[in-house]
Amino acid sequence: AFGIGIGGIVHILADASGGHVNPAVSFALFLDKRISFVGMIFYMIAQFAGGFAGAGVLYGLGNHGDDALENISGGNSYNPEFLNWGQAFFFEVFGTMFLVLTILLR
């Protein structure tokens, strides 16, 4: 569901922002010479600031009960009983590659 949400956001905002929803995308577009180095830096600063602001909003809206630290990862975590760190890393790399290639091939 998270990937479908990111795909929808990229599709909706692609004409306005070029699909810059992730620093990896901005870096790939810089390597492909579609944006300048300065443009990439500004995009990355805005992306990190947006990420921190979004995390702050979610933290502010969250439940801070006794088990807050146990449930802080939300839906973007992995269960080490079923998935080791190497597999989780591979899934993140593959997902980022899929996102970047989708935008580069647009």
C-alpha positions in Angstrom: 0.0 0.0 0.0 2.9 2.4 0.7 4.4 1.9 -2.7 1.0 2.5 -4.4 0.7 5.7 -2.4 4.1 6.9 -3.6 3.3 5.9 -7.2 0.1 8.0 -7.0 1.9 10.9 -5.6 4.6 10.7 -8.3 1.9 10.5 -11.0 -0.1 13.4 -9.6 2.9 15.7 -9.0 5.1 14.7 -12.0 4.0 17.6 -14.2 4.5 20.1 -11.4 7.7 18.9 -9.8 9.2 16.3 -12.2 8.4 13.6 -9.7 11.0 14.7 -7.1 9.6 12.8 -4.1 12.8 11.3 -2.9 16.5 12.4 -2.8 17.4 9.3 -4.8 15.2 10.6 -7.6 16.7 14.0 -7.6 20.2 12.5 -7.6 19.3 10.2 -10.5 17.9 13.2 -12.5 21.1 15.1 -11.8 23.2 12.2 -13.1 20.9 12.1 -16.2 21.6 15.8 -16.6 17.9 16.8 -16.3 18.6 19.1 -13.4 21.6 21.2 -12.3 23.7 20.5 -9.2 22.3 23.5 -7.5 18.7 22.4 -8.4 19.5 19.0 -6.9 20.7 20.5 -3.7 17.6 22.7 -3.3 15.3 19.7 -4.1 17.1 17.6 -1.5 17.0 20.3 1.2 13.2 20.6 0.5 12.7 16.9 0.6 14.5 16.4 3.9 12.7 19.4 5.4 9.4 18.0 4.2 10.3 14.6 5.6 11.1 16.0 9.0 8.0 18.2 9.0 5.8 15.2 8.1 7.5 13.1 10.8 6.9 15.9 13.3 3.2 16.1 12.4 2.8 12.3 12.7 4.6 12.3 16.0 2.4 15.2 17.3 -0.7 13.3 16.3 0.5 10.0 17.6 -0.3 8.1 20.8 2.4 8.5 23.4 1.3 5.9 25.9 3.4 3.4 27.8 4.2 1.4 24.7 5.0 4.3 22.4 8.6 3.2 21.8 7.5 -0.3 20.9 5.1 0.9 18.2 7.0 3.9 16.9 7.9 2.3 13.6 4.4 2.3 12.2 3.9 0.4 9.0 7.4 0.8 7.7 9.1 -1.7 9.9 10.0 -5.4 9.4 9.6 -8.3 11.7 13.0 -9.9 12.3 11.3 -13.2 12.9 10.4 -13.4 9.2 12.9 -11.0 7.5 16.5 -10.4 8.3 18.3 -7.1 7.8 19.8 -8.2 4.4 16.4 -9.0 3.0 15.0 -5.7 4.3 17.9 -3.8 2.7 17.4 -5.6 -0.6 13.7 -4.7 -0.6 14.5 -1.0 0.1 17.1 -0.9 -2.7 14.8 -2.7 -5.2 11.9 -0.3 -4.3 14.1 2.7 -4.7 15.4 1.4 -8.0 11.9 0.8 -9.2 10.8 4.3 -8.2 13.9 5.9 -9.9 13.5 3.9 -13.1 9.8 4.7 -13.3 10.5 8.4 -13.2 13.6 8.3 -15.5 11.7 6.4 -18.1 8.8 8.9 -18.1 
